[in-house]
Amino acid sequence: MKKIAFILIAISLLLTAACLAERGSELSPEAPAVSVPEADEIRALFFEPVAQWEEGTAGCSLKQASAAAGLLRFVEAYRLWESDVPALRANMLSAWEALDADAQGRFDGNIPGFAALIDEAFSDYASVAGQFEDAGAEDMADLSADPDIREGWRILLDNFHTMGNSDE
């Protein structure tokens, strides 16, 4: 009986080794390559939500909270804290140039409020929790607590402020 068990274990180990060899690099401990969002994705997921928000309209604070959470989901989805910064900046510049002057002006006018709301969520989530929860952005507590997402948001904002103005 022990001999049969030993043979079954040996066969199992051989099959496992063969499967691992066949799969090759699929089990590599290296992190997958991080993709930089394309210009149209940056336009749709970063610039447009901010540019389309209108202060003073019904439900504007809830719409802002919902859109702000969407911005951090964008940061998370593309792992912007690991991004190729020059490629990100180039794609941001292309996305920006694809916006018309009115959308650019609305974005410029609205981004400080979005940045303030997101920064408040990073520093004292409890003070803005109700706004995000009422907006249906229940994941904002987790998003704002993640240091990688905070770093990705900083990278996104820093590159917005410097795109086209710096070689760094």
C-alpha positions as CSV (number, residue, x, y, z in Angstrom):
1,M,0.0,0.0,0.0
2,K,2.9,2.4,0.9
3,K,4.5,1.6,-2.5
4,I,1.3,2.5,-4.4
5,A,1.0,5.8,-2.4
6,F,4.7,6.6,-3.1
7,I,4.2,5.9,-6.9
8,L,1.1,8.1,-7.0
9,I,2.9,10.9,-5.2
10,A,5.9,10.6,-7.6
11,I,3.5,10.6,-10.7
12,S,1.7,13.7,-9.2
13,L,5.0,15.5,-8.8
14,L,6.1,14.7,-12.3
15,L,2.9,15.9,-13.8
16,T,3.0,19.1,-11.7
17,A,6.6,19.7,-12.9
18,A,5.6,19.1,-16.5
19,C,2.6,21.5,-16.2
20,L,4.9,24.1,-14.7
21,A,7.5,23.7,-17.4
22,E,4.8,23.9,-20.1
23,R,3.3,27.1,-18.6
24,G,6.7,28.7,-18.5
25,S,6.7,32.3,-17.6
26,E,3.0,32.4,-16.6
27,L,4.1,31.9,-13.0
28,S,6.9,34.4,-13.1
29,P,7.1,36.4,-9.9
30,E,7.5,39.6,-11.8
31,A,4.6,42.0,-11.8
32,P,2.8,42.3,-15.1
33,A,3.8,45.2,-17.4
34,V,1.9,48.3,-16.5
35,S,0.2,50.0,-19.4
36,V,-0.1,53.7,-19.8
37,P,-3.6,54.9,-20.7
38,E,-4.0,56.0,-24.3
39,A,-4.9,59.6,-25.0
40,D,-8.6,58.8,-25.6
41,E,-8.8,57.0,-22.3
42,I,-7.2,59.9,-20.5
43,R,-9.7,62.3,-22.2
44,A,-12.7,60.1,-21.3
45,L,-11.7,59.1,-17.8
46,F,-9.8,62.2,-16.5
47,F,-10.4,65.4,-18.5
48,E,-14.1,65.0,-19.5
49,P,-15.6,64.1,-16.1
50,V,-14.0,67.1,-14.6
51,A,-14.8,69.4,-17.5
52,Q,-18.5,68.2,-17.6
53,W,-19.2,68.9,-14.0
54,E,-21.3,72.0,-13.4
55,E,-21.2,73.9,-10.1
56,G,-24.5,75.2,-8.9
57,T,-26.7,72.6,-10.6
58,A,-29.0,70.2,-8.7
59,G,-27.0,67.5,-7.0
60,C,-23.7,69.0,-8.1
61,S,-21.8,67.9,-4.9
62,L,-23.0,64.3,-5.3
63,K,-22.0,64.4,-9.0
64,Q,-18.6,65.8,-8.0
65,A,-18.1,63.1,-5.4
66,S,-19.1,60.4,-7.9
67,A,-16.7,61.8,-10.6
68,A,-13.9,62.2,-8.0
69,A,-14.2,58.5,-7.1
70,G,-14.1,57.7,-10.8
71,L,-10.8,59.6,-11.1
72,L,-9.3,57.5,-8.4
73,R,-10.7,54.3,-10.0
74,F,-8.9,55.4,-13.2
75,V,-5.6,55.9,-11.2
76,E,-6.1,52.4,-9.7
77,A,-7.0,50.7,-13.0
78,Y,-3.9,51.9,-14.7
79,R,-1.7,51.7,-11.6
80,L,-0.4,55.2,-12.4
81,W,2.0,55.0,-9.4
82,E,4.0,52.6,-11.6
83,S,3.5,54.4,-14.9
84,D,6.0,55.4,-17.5
85,V,5.9,59.1,-16.7
86,P,7.1,60.4,-20.0
87,A,4.6,58.3,-21.9
88,L,1.8,59.3,-19.5
89,R,2.7,63.0,-20.0
90,A,2.8,62.6,-23.8
91,N,-0.6,60.9,-23.8
92,M,-2.1,63.5,-21.4
93,L,-0.9,66.3,-23.7
94,S,-2.5,64.6,-26.7
95,A,-5.7,64.2,-24.8
96,W,-5.6,67.8,-23.7
97,E,-5.1,69.0,-27.2
98,A,-8.1,67.0,-28.4
99,L,-10.4,69.0,-26.1
100,D,-11.9,72.2,-27.4
101,A,-11.0,75.5,-25.7
102,D,-14.3,75.5,-23.7
103,A,-13.7,72.1,-22.3
104,Q,-10.1,73.0,-21.4
105,G,-11.4,76.2,-19.6
106,R,-14.1,74.2,-17.7
107,F,-11.5,71.6,-16.7
108,D,-9.1,74.4,-15.5
109,G,-11.9,75.9,-13.5
110,N,-13.1,72.7,-12.0
111,I,-9.9,70.7,-11.2
112,P,-9.0,72.7,-8.1
113,G,-12.3,71.7,-6.5
114,F,-11.9,68.1,-7.4
115,A,-8.3,68.1,-6.1
116,A,-9.4,69.7,-2.8
117,L,-12.2,67.1,-2.4
118,I,-9.8,64.2,-3.2
119,D,-7.1,65.6,-0.9
120,E,-9.7,65.9,1.9
121,A,-10.6,62.3,1.3
122,F,-6.9,61.3,1.6
123,S,-6.3,63.3,4.8
124,D,-9.6,63.0,6.6
125,Y,-12.0,60.7,4.9
126,A,-14.6,60.9,7.7
127,S,-15.2,64.6,6.9
128,V,-16.3,63.8,3.4
129,A,-17.6,60.2,3.8
130,G,-21.2,61.2,3.7
131,Q,-20.8,63.0,0.4
132,F,-19.2,60.0,-1.2
133,E,-21.6,57.5,0.3
134,D,-24.6,59.6,-0.8
135,A,-23.1,59.6,-4.3
136,G,-22.9,55.8,-4.3
137,A,-19.1,55.8,-4.2
138,E,-18.8,53.3,-1.3
139,D,-15.4,52.3,-2.6
140,M,-14.0,55.7,-1.9
141,A,-13.0,54.8,1.6
142,D,-10.7,52.1,0.3
143,L,-9.5,54.1,-2.6
144,S,-8.5,57.1,-0.4
145,A,-6.8,54.8,2.1
146,D,-4.5,53.3,-0.4
147,P,-1.0,54.9,-0.5
148,D,-0.3,53.7,-4.0
149,I,-3.5,55.4,-5.3
150,R,-2.5,58.6,-3.4
151,E,0.9,58.5,-5.2
152,G,-0.8,57.8,-8.6
153,W,-3.1,60.8,-8.1
154,R,-0.1,63.0,-7.3
155,I,1.6,61.8,-10.4
156,L,-1.5,62.5,-12.5
157,L,-1.9,66.0,-11.1
158,D,1.8,66.8,-11.3
159,N,1.9,65.7,-14.9
160,F,-1.2,67.7,-15.8
161,H,0.4,70.8,-14.3
162,T,3.7,70.2,-16.2
163,M,2.7,68.5,-19.4
164,G,4.3,70.3,-22.3
165,N,6.2,72.6,-19.9
166,S,9.0,70.3,-18.9
167,D,11.3,67.6,-20.1
168,E,11.3,65.8,-16.8
